[in-house]
Amino acid sequence: MKYSHLKLFVFVGLLFGFSQAEGQQLPSNSQRVHQDVPFVQEYAIKYYSEGASRLDKVYADRNGTVQILGQSGLLRPHAGAFLYPGTLTQDKTYLAMKDKNIVGISTVEDQFVYLDDQAVFSNAWAGSLYVKHELPSASSFAHGKDFTFLVSDGGNIHLVNKEGVSYKGKISGSPVIEITYDASSERFLLLAENKLMSFAPADTKLTTLTEGAGFTSFVVREGKNKLAIGTTDGYFEWDLLSDKKVGTKQQALPWPVLTSLTEINGLLWFGSEQGAFMEKEDGKFNYYLGERWLPGDKVLHISQKNADEVLILTDKGLGKIVFMSQTLAEKAAYYEQQVRDRHIRHGFNATLTHMEKGNFNTGRVKDSDNDGLWTSMYLAGQAFRYATTGSAFALQNVKESLDAMERLYTINDIEGFPARSFSRSGFKDQLGGSEHWQDIEDPEWVWKATTSSDEIIGHVFVFGVIAELVDNEALRKQSIGLLDQVMTHIVENDWYLIDFDGKHTTWGRWNPEYVNGFPTMVGDRKLNSSNIIAMLQTAYHFTGKEMYRKEAYKLMDKHGYLENLMRPMKEIGQAKEGSDDWAAMLSQKWNHSDDEMYFLGYWGLYRYAFTDELKEKYKEAIKDHWEAERPEKDGLWNIFGALIDREKFDLEEAIWYLQEYPLDLINWNVKNSHRKDIELLEPNFRNQSTKEVLPPDELKMRRHNGNRFELDGGRDGKEEMSAGDIWLLPYWMGRYLDVISQPVSK
C-alpha cells in the first residue's frame, strides 16, 4: 500500500529511535539482487473522540496545526504517536472563538478560515478578514478569487467580499451540500444531492449543469479540467471545458457509498462508509479500513496535512496516515527492537496477548503449542543475521533462544523428546491446552506434551542452520547434539515421536505403515516423506552417523518415500469417496501449515542432499511446490525459491511482501469480502478467494502458515504478533542468500 507521489524527507531514526542498520558488502557472484534503497512505508497515528459529538471537517494550516470542526466546536488532536493513540480535545487557543457558532472551516493560502452564523472570518492576516454574509443559517462556503466567498444555507447563496454582499440568489430543489471553486474557469461549483450547478461571479449566472441522484461530494482535478463527483454508488468525472460527463460511473471501488472526495498530489482520495481509499496510477486502490489505520469505519472528510501526512476524519476520531522513507534494513531494525522489547518469553519467540484494544502495555506473552516452531524460525533469522553481519547482538539472541530450545528436551525425562513448551507452575488453567501440561519433580515448572511434526521440522531446520552458519563451536556442538537426540529418538522408535504415556503423539508419525496408508492424493503422504528425508539428511550431514543415511535410503528405496516426495502438487487433493475418515479429514482443503513444514524442510532436503543426482530431483519437487504457491506472494516461500535458483524466483514479490508488511503488527479486525474492486473466485481446494492476493497491510495479521487469501478476521486489537518469524526470517534469509543488498544510499 504505497504512495509513490509523496516527497518524503523523514529520517526514520528520529521517528522511532531505530538502531544503526547492519550491512556488509555483497559477494560478486550474486545474480538477481534487490538494491535496498529507501521506499515509502506507511503507518497510522490515531486520535479517538471520547465524546459522542458529531464531527465534520479536518484541516491543517501552514504551521502544521490541525483543527477539527465538530458539533461542539473546534477540536484539535492531543498527544498521539505510532502505537500510542491520542484523543481529540477542545481547541481553546483563541479566547474569543468560544462564543462563535462555527459551522464551517476551510483553508485559504494555508490559513484557517471559518464560517459562523454571521460572517466568514479568520485569525490570520492580523484578523482583518471578517466578511458578513447575512445568512443566519449558513452551512457551507468556498473561497474564490481575491478573497471573494460564496456562502449558502442550502436554499440561498450569497456572494460576499470585504465590501459586503454583492449578490443574493436562490436554489430550488435539494439543498446545497458542498461548494468549491474552479480557478481555471473562474466560477463556483455547487453540489446538491440531485444536481450539479455552476455560478460565475462575473455575470452572476447560476446554471444547472447536470441532474441525477445520490450526489455526496466532489473535487476539482487540478490541471485536468475535470471534476470528480462522488455518489452513493461510485463516482464519475465531469469535463469542465465542455460541461459534459466523462465516460461511465466507476463502481468497482472498495466500497461505493462515498462520503468525501479530495485530491492529493494528483491522486484521488475517497471517504466512504467503509473506510478510505486512494486510487493509484494503475487504477488499483490503497485501502484503509479498520483500526490499524482509522478510529472508525465511516469516513467524514479527508485533507492533506503536508507532503507526507494525510488526515482522515471518521465518526470516531481522526486517523493520520504518515508516509515515511526507509530501507528494508531500517525496517528490520525496528522489528528487531519490537521482538526484544515485548515478544520474548523464557527465550521463546512469543505472541503478546490479552491486550486492551491495541495497548501492548496491558498484554502478556503467551505460551503456544508451537513455541519451538516459532522460536526456530526467529532463531534461524538471527543465525542468518549473524552470518551476514557478524552482529554480536544477533549472536547473543541465538544463544538465549537456543537455550530455550534445549530446555524443551531436558525439562522432561524422555530421551530425545522435546516438549511443546514449558512454563512456571500454578497457572495450568490459564495456559493453552491445559489438559496437556505435565508436572515434573521440580514443583516450580510444568511442560507441555503432544509435540507435533511441525515442531520437529522447525527444530531440525534451525539446528542445521546454526550448525552450518554460526562460527561458534559451543553453539554448533549444542545444535548438533540436539539434532542427534531428536533424530535418534525418531529412528529408534520406529519413526514415531513417543510421548510420556508411551504412545505416539497425534502428528509425530513418519512410519511407512502410516505414511503409505494414505491415498496418493492426500498431502500428508507427500509431506511426511519430504520432511523425514530432509531431517535424516540434515542429521547425517552434521553427525556423520551412517545410520541416518542408511535409514533414509531404506525409506526412499523400499518404502517409496522418494516417489512420495516427488509427486506433483497438482495431484494433491481431496481423498476419493470411500477413504477412511482420517484421510478424508486431512484432505478436505489445502492446509497452509503444510506449506510451512514443506519449505522449512526444503533447507535440509536440498542443501544437504546425499548426492547431486538427488539434489536435482529435490530441486524439481521444490520448484513444483513453489510454482503452486506463487499466487500467495509469500515473502518466505519466494526467498526459499532463491535457494534453488537465484535467477528464476519471484524477487519482486518477495520485496513487495517485505515492504508492504505493516509496522503495526497488532491483530486488528479487517474486512475485505465486501469490496467491489476485487475479483472473487469460486470455492476451491486451495481456498484462494480472490484472483489476486491483497497487500499484507490490508489483511489480518497471520504467520506463514495462514491462508493469505482469507479476506476477513482479526482479534479486535487484543494481540500483537512478533516480527521474529513473520518478517525477520525472510529478510535475513534473503540477506544471507545475497538476493537483498545492504542499505544503499540514493
PyMOL commands that set and color helices and strands:
alter all, ss='L'
color gray80, all
select helices_A, chain A and resi 12-16+95-99+125-127+328-342+360-362+371-389+392-410+428-430+434-436+453-469+473-492+512-515+523-543+546-557+561-566+569-571+581-586+592-607+612-632+635-644+651-660+696-698+723-736
alter helices_A, ss='H'
color red, helices_A
select strands_A, chain A and resi 34-36+39-48+55-60+66-70+73-78+86-90+104-108+111-115+119-121+130-132+140-143+149-152+156-161+164-170+176-182+187-192+195-200+205-211+215-221+226-231+234-239+244-250+258-264+267-272+275-279+285-288+299-306+309-314+317-326+344-345+348-349+351-353+364-366+421-424+437-439+445-448+496-498+504-509+740-743
alter strands_A, ss='S'
color yellow, strands_A
deselect
rebuild
show_as cartoon
